[in-house]
Amino acid sequence: MKKHSLLVLPFALMALPAAAHAAEPEHVTFEHAGDRYVYTVKTVGNHKIIDGTETRSGKRFTLRVSDKRVTGTVGDNEVRFHRSAVTPLAETETASDR
């Protein structure tokens, strides 16, 4: 379960700058290792909220991203780690559904 959260986060963080300026949360889709993720990013105060689903399993995830930490849930599991622990997977592309 934590594996999925760590895979999803690098892509979600790459989408933050574009989605943070949108009036409506933008739906972002990406695939990694055969899994497809669909999520939105919205700004609440000084945090970004990433809310989405891994489409094959239907597992939902919600991540609250601050300058230093990431907290949230992936399925029924709580996750919490330092944002500095995230290493973007540069070979995977993100794409907008719009």
Backbone torsions as a table, in degrees:
resi	resn	phi	psi	omega
1	MET	NA	-44.2	178.3
2	LYS	-65.9	-28.8	177.6
3	LYS	-56.4	-45.7	-179.6
4	HIS	-64.6	-39.9	-178.7
5	SER	-66.1	-37.1	179.7
6	LEU	-73.8	-27.2	176.3
7	LEU	-75.6	-39.3	-176.7
8	VAL	-70.4	-38.5	-172.5
9	LEU	-59.9	-44.3	-179.4
10	PRO	-56.9	-40.0	-179.3
11	PHE	-72.7	-38.2	178.1
12	ALA	-62.7	-41.4	179.5
13	LEU	-66.8	-33.0	177.3
14	MET	-67.1	-29.4	-178.0
15	ALA	-83.1	-12.6	-175.2
16	LEU	-56.4	-49.0	-176.1
17	PRO	-58.7	-43.6	-178.9
18	ALA	-70.0	-45.4	-176.0
19	ALA	-73.4	-25.7	-176.8
20	ALA	-65.7	-23.9	-177.0
21	HIS	-95.6	-4.7	-177.7
22	ALA	-81.0	142.2	177.4
23	ALA	-68.1	-43.1	176.5
24	GLU	-102.0	140.8	175.8
25	PRO	-59.5	133.1	-179.6
26	GLU	-88.1	136.0	175.7
27	HIS	-80.6	126.0	179.4
28	VAL	-116.8	139.8	179.7
29	THR	-127.8	138.6	171.1
30	PHE	-150.3	160.0	177.2
31	GLU	-121.8	142.9	176.3
32	HIS	-149.5	128.4	177.9
33	ALA	51.8	38.5	177.6
34	GLY	83.4	-3.3	178.0
35	ASP	-102.1	142.0	179.3
36	ARG	-112.5	134.1	-178.9
37	TYR	-121.0	136.9	175.6
38	VAL	-127.2	128.8	-177.2
39	TYR	-153.4	165.3	173.0
40	THR	-122.0	157.4	176.8
41	VAL	-128.1	128.5	175.1
42	LYS	-134.2	156.0	179.6
43	THR	-98.2	130.6	174.9
44	VAL	-131.8	106.1	-175.6
45	GLY	63.9	-126.5	179.6
46	ASN	-97.1	13.8	-177.1
47	HIS	-117.0	155.7	170.3
48	LYS	-106.5	134.7	177.8
49	ILE	-110.2	119.6	179.1
50	ILE	-106.2	119.2	-176.3
51	ASP	-127.3	124.3	-177.2
52	GLY	-163.8	-168.1	-176.4
53	THR	-142.6	141.5	167.4
54	GLU	-88.8	116.3	-164.4
55	THR	-70.3	-33.3	-177.8
56	ARG	-65.6	-47.1	-177.8
57	SER	-89.8	-19.5	-175.1
58	GLY	78.2	8.0	-177.7
59	LYS	-70.4	126.5	179.8
60	ARG	-88.0	151.4	173.5
61	PHE	-141.0	144.8	174.4
62	THR	-135.4	124.0	179.9
63	LEU	-123.8	134.7	176.3
64	ARG	-107.9	115.2	-172.9
65	VAL	-109.3	121.4	173.7
66	SER	-109.6	-174.0	179.3
67	ASP	-61.8	-31.9	-173.7
68	LYS	-117.5	-24.6	-172.5
69	ARG	-131.5	157.9	172.4
70	VAL	-127.0	128.6	176.4
71	THR	-133.7	158.9	176.5
72	GLY	156.8	-157.2	-179.7
73	THR	-133.8	147.5	171.0
74	VAL	-129.3	110.2	-171.3
75	GLY	63.5	-125.5	178.7
76	ASP	-98.3	4.9	-175.6
77	ASN	-101.1	134.5	174.3
78	GLU	-82.1	141.6	176.3
79	VAL	-125.9	148.8	179.1
80	ARG	-159.3	123.5	178.5
81	PHE	-159.3	165.6	178.3
82	HIS	-76.1	140.4	179.5
83	ARG	-62.9	-28.7	179.3
84	SER	-66.1	-15.8	179.0
85	ALA	-78.4	-7.4	-176.6
86	VAL	-83.9	127.8	174.4
87	THR	-116.9	114.2	-179.2
88	PRO	-61.8	141.4	174.6
89	LEU	-92.6	94.4	-170.0
90	ALA	-64.8	-22.6	-174.7
91	GLU	-80.7	-11.0	-179.2
92	THR	-99.5	137.3	-179.2
93	GLU	-97.4	146.9	171.4
94	THR	-102.3	150.9	-178.9
95	ALA	-141.6	144.8	178.2
96	SER	-88.6	145.5	175.5
97	ASP	-83.4	-6.4	-179.0
98	ARG	-81.6	NA	NA
